[in-house]
Amino acid sequence: SNSLGRTRLLREAQAMARLSHPNVIAVYDVGTHDGGVFVAMEFVRGQTLGAWSKSATRTWREVLVPFGQAARGLAAAHAMG
């Protein structure tokens, strides 16, 4: 149900707000407003990983760097539960 989805999003965003890792965007605040969930997070100027990977032909070594960073951030988030 939609209520369960909001509850899960709120819980996961609150967990992210407790995580400090260089490869994870900072979450500053989480809450609800008018029945919806909001997440106030760090603004990072740049492009998505998908856009970066499509913007040029890259060697596997070049691809490994940002994907490895993303994997380390994901591992840190999973380690928090």
QUIFEN-V571939 format. One record per residue. N is the residue number from 1. RES is the residue in one letter. NEAR is the number of other C-alpha atoms within 12 Angstrom. D_FIRST is the distance of its C-alpha to the first C-alpha in Angstrom with 1 decimal. Layout:
BEGIN
n:N res:RES near:NEAR d_first:D_FIRST
n:N res:RES near:NEAR d_first:D_FIRST
END
This chain:
BEGIN
n:1 res:S near:7 d_first:0.0
n:2 res:N near:11 d_first:3.8
n:3 res:S near:13 d_first:5.4
n:4 res:L near:12 d_first:5.3
n:5 res:G near:14 d_first:6.4
n:6 res:R near:22 d_first:8.9
n:7 res:T near:20 d_first:10.0
n:8 res:R near:16 d_first:10.8
n:9 res:L near:21 d_first:12.5
n:10 res:L near:26 d_first:14.4
n:11 res:R near:21 d_first:15.6
n:12 res:E near:24 d_first:16.7
n:13 res:A near:27 d_first:18.4
n:14 res:Q near:27 d_first:20.2
n:15 res:A near:24 d_first:21.4
n:16 res:M near:31 d_first:22.7
n:17 res:A near:25 d_first:24.5
n:18 res:R near:21 d_first:26.5
n:19 res:L near:25 d_first:27.6
n:20 res:S near:19 d_first:30.9
n:21 res:H near:22 d_first:32.0
n:22 res:P near:15 d_first:34.0
n:23 res:N near:21 d_first:31.8
n:24 res:V near:25 d_first:28.5
n:25 res:I near:25 d_first:27.9
n:26 res:A near:25 d_first:28.2
n:27 res:V near:25 d_first:25.3
n:28 res:Y near:20 d_first:26.9
n:29 res:D near:19 d_first:24.2
n:30 res:V near:25 d_first:20.5
n:31 res:G near:23 d_first:18.9
n:32 res:T near:19 d_first:16.8
n:33 res:H near:11 d_first:18.2
n:34 res:D near:8 d_first:17.2
n:35 res:G near:13 d_first:13.5
n:36 res:G near:18 d_first:13.5
n:37 res:V near:24 d_first:14.6
n:38 res:F near:22 d_first:18.2
n:39 res:V near:26 d_first:20.2
n:40 res:A near:19 d_first:24.0
n:41 res:M near:18 d_first:25.7
n:42 res:E near:15 d_first:29.1
n:43 res:F near:13 d_first:30.3
n:44 res:V near:12 d_first:32.0
n:45 res:R near:7 d_first:34.3
n:46 res:G near:9 d_first:34.6
n:47 res:Q near:12 d_first:32.9
n:48 res:T near:14 d_first:30.1
n:49 res:L near:18 d_first:31.1
n:50 res:G near:13 d_first:30.4
n:51 res:A near:11 d_first:32.8
n:52 res:W near:16 d_first:35.3
n:53 res:S near:19 d_first:35.4
n:54 res:K near:12 d_first:36.0
n:55 res:S near:12 d_first:38.6
n:56 res:A near:12 d_first:41.4
n:57 res:T near:12 d_first:42.6
n:58 res:R near:14 d_first:42.2
n:59 res:T near:10 d_first:43.7
n:60 res:W near:12 d_first:41.6
n:61 res:R near:11 d_first:43.0
n:62 res:E near:15 d_first:41.7
n:63 res:V near:20 d_first:38.2
n:64 res:L near:16 d_first:38.2
n:65 res:V near:17 d_first:38.5
n:66 res:P near:20 d_first:35.3
n:67 res:F near:20 d_first:33.2
n:68 res:G near:17 d_first:34.8
n:69 res:Q near:19 d_first:34.0
n:70 res:A near:21 d_first:30.3
n:71 res:A near:18 d_first:30.3
n:72 res:R near:19 d_first:31.9
n:73 res:G near:23 d_first:29.3
n:74 res:L near:22 d_first:26.5
n:75 res:A near:17 d_first:28.4
n:76 res:A near:22 d_first:28.8
n:77 res:A near:26 d_first:25.1
n:78 res:H near:15 d_first:24.5
n:79 res:A near:13 d_first:27.4
n:80 res:M near:17 d_first:25.7
n:81 res:G near:14 d_first:22.9
END
